Amino acid sequence: MKTLRIYVDTSVFGGCFDEEFQEESRMLFEEIKRGKFRLVISSMTIDELTEAPEHVQKVLTELLPEHIEMIEFSNEIGELRDEYLKTVLGPAHRADAEHIASASVAEVDLVVSWNFKQIVHYDKIAGFHAVNLLKGYKPVNIYSPKEVVEK
């Protein structure tokens, strides 16, 4: 069976320490450790985690390197990010747009986030799909950890 490549944004790392989100966030990282998923992160994720408390950073450092795939920023990601900013999110949401652009360019199977305002929201998802189709990328599947983990 194919291991799904999932892009996890920074909200899920922080979710491990938020009472409302910790159960599913921790379960997701346990499933990554067991090899059910391959974690895909970007340079934006690393930048954001650098600003996070040490215990949040530790969620990533406790994973084995073979469970992680890193996406480096590229012009292609920047161009797609900028298109999302123009048509879907607006200029104040650069990091969110870059997360989705990184995931789209990397052709991940799923994007997982707790960001219900800018990422895991039906009209934003439709916007990301529309831009992706116009720009030659496949639609990106976006879910919260609650929809991805097995309870």
C-alpha positions as CSV (number, residue, x, y, z in Angstrom):
1,M,0.0,0.0,0.0
2,K,1.3,3.5,-0.9
3,T,2.3,5.7,2.0
4,L,0.4,9.0,1.7
5,R,2.5,12.1,1.6
6,I,0.9,14.7,3.8
7,Y,1.8,18.4,4.1
8,V,1.3,19.5,7.7
9,D,1.3,23.2,8.5
10,T,2.5,24.7,11.7
11,S,-0.9,24.8,13.3
12,V,-0.8,21.1,13.8
13,F,2.6,21.2,15.5
14,G,1.2,23.8,17.9
15,G,-2.0,21.8,18.2
16,C,-0.2,19.1,20.1
17,F,-0.2,21.6,23.1
18,D,-3.7,23.1,22.7
19,E,-6.4,21.4,24.7
20,E,-9.0,21.6,21.9
21,F,-6.6,20.1,19.2
22,Q,-4.0,18.0,21.1
23,E,-5.6,14.6,20.8
24,E,-5.9,14.5,17.0
25,S,-2.6,16.4,16.5
26,R,-0.7,13.9,18.7
27,M,-2.4,11.0,17.0
28,L,-1.4,12.3,13.6
29,F,2.3,12.5,14.6
30,E,2.1,9.0,16.1
31,E,0.7,7.7,12.8
32,I,3.6,9.5,11.0
33,K,6.1,7.7,13.4
34,R,4.5,4.4,12.6
35,G,4.9,5.0,8.9
36,K,1.3,5.4,8.0
37,F,2.1,8.8,6.5
38,R,5.2,10.6,5.2
39,L,5.4,14.1,6.6
40,V,6.1,16.8,4.0
41,I,7.2,20.2,5.3
42,S,8.5,23.3,3.6
43,S,11.0,26.0,4.4
44,M,8.0,28.1,5.6
45,T,7.2,25.4,8.2
46,I,10.8,25.5,9.4
47,D,10.8,29.4,9.5
48,E,7.5,29.4,11.6
49,L,8.7,26.6,13.9
50,T,11.9,28.6,14.6
51,E,9.7,31.2,16.1
52,A,7.7,28.7,18.1
53,P,8.4,27.6,21.7
54,E,10.9,24.8,22.1
55,H,8.3,22.2,23.1
56,V,6.5,22.8,19.8
57,Q,9.8,22.6,17.8
58,K,10.5,19.3,19.6
59,V,7.5,17.7,17.8
60,L,9.5,17.8,14.6
61,T,12.9,17.0,16.1
62,E,11.5,13.8,17.6
63,L,10.6,12.4,14.2
64,L,13.1,10.2,12.3
65,P,14.6,11.8,9.2
66,E,13.1,8.9,7.0
67,H,9.6,10.1,8.0
68,I,10.2,13.6,6.7
69,E,10.4,15.1,3.2
70,M,11.6,18.7,2.9
71,I,10.4,21.1,0.2
72,E,12.7,24.0,-0.5
73,F,11.3,27.4,-1.6
74,S,11.4,27.9,-5.4
75,N,10.3,30.5,-7.9
76,E,7.5,28.1,-8.9
77,I,6.2,28.1,-5.3
78,G,6.6,31.9,-5.1
79,E,4.6,32.4,-8.3
80,L,1.8,30.1,-7.2
81,R,1.8,31.7,-3.7
82,D,1.4,35.1,-5.3
83,E,-1.5,34.0,-7.4
84,Y,-3.3,32.7,-4.2
85,L,-2.6,36.0,-2.5
86,K,-4.2,37.9,-5.5
87,T,-7.3,35.7,-5.9
88,V,-8.0,33.6,-2.8
89,L,-6.4,35.0,0.5
90,G,-5.2,38.6,0.2
91,P,-1.8,40.0,1.0
92,A,-2.0,39.5,4.8
93,H,-1.9,35.7,4.5
94,R,1.4,35.2,2.8
95,A,2.5,32.3,5.0
96,D,-0.8,30.4,4.5
97,A,-0.6,30.9,0.7
98,E,3.0,29.7,0.7
99,H,2.0,26.5,2.6
100,I,-0.6,25.6,0.0
101,A,1.7,26.6,-2.9
102,S,4.5,24.4,-1.5
103,A,2.0,21.5,-1.0
104,S,0.6,21.9,-4.5
105,V,4.0,22.1,-6.3
106,A,5.1,19.0,-4.3
107,E,2.0,17.2,-5.3
108,V,1.2,15.9,-1.8
109,D,-1.7,13.6,-1.2
110,L,-3.2,15.7,1.6
111,V,-2.7,19.1,3.3
112,V,-3.5,18.9,7.1
113,S,-4.2,22.1,9.1
114,W,-6.2,23.5,12.0
115,N,-6.4,26.9,10.2
116,F,-10.2,27.0,9.6
117,K,-10.2,30.6,8.5
118,Q,-7.6,30.6,5.7
119,I,-7.0,27.0,4.7
120,V,-9.6,24.4,5.9
121,H,-12.6,26.4,4.7
122,Y,-14.9,25.4,1.8
123,D,-14.6,28.7,-0.1
124,K,-10.8,28.9,0.3
125,I,-10.4,25.3,-0.8
126,A,-12.5,26.0,-3.9
127,G,-10.3,29.0,-4.6
128,F,-7.1,27.0,-4.3
129,H,-8.6,24.3,-6.6
130,A,-9.5,26.9,-9.2
131,V,-6.1,28.5,-9.2
132,N,-4.4,25.2,-9.4
133,L,-6.4,24.1,-12.3
134,L,-5.8,27.3,-14.2
135,K,-2.1,27.1,-13.5
136,G,-1.8,23.4,-14.4
137,Y,-1.6,21.8,-10.9
138,K,-3.9,19.2,-9.5
139,P,-6.5,20.1,-6.9
140,V,-5.1,19.9,-3.4
141,N,-7.0,17.8,-0.8
142,I,-7.3,19.8,2.5
143,Y,-8.4,18.4,5.8
144,S,-8.2,18.9,9.5
145,P,-6.3,16.3,11.6
146,K,-9.7,15.2,13.0
147,E,-10.7,14.0,9.5
148,V,-7.4,12.2,8.9
149,V,-6.5,10.2,12.0
150,E,-8.0,6.9,13.0
151,K,-9.7,6.9,16.4
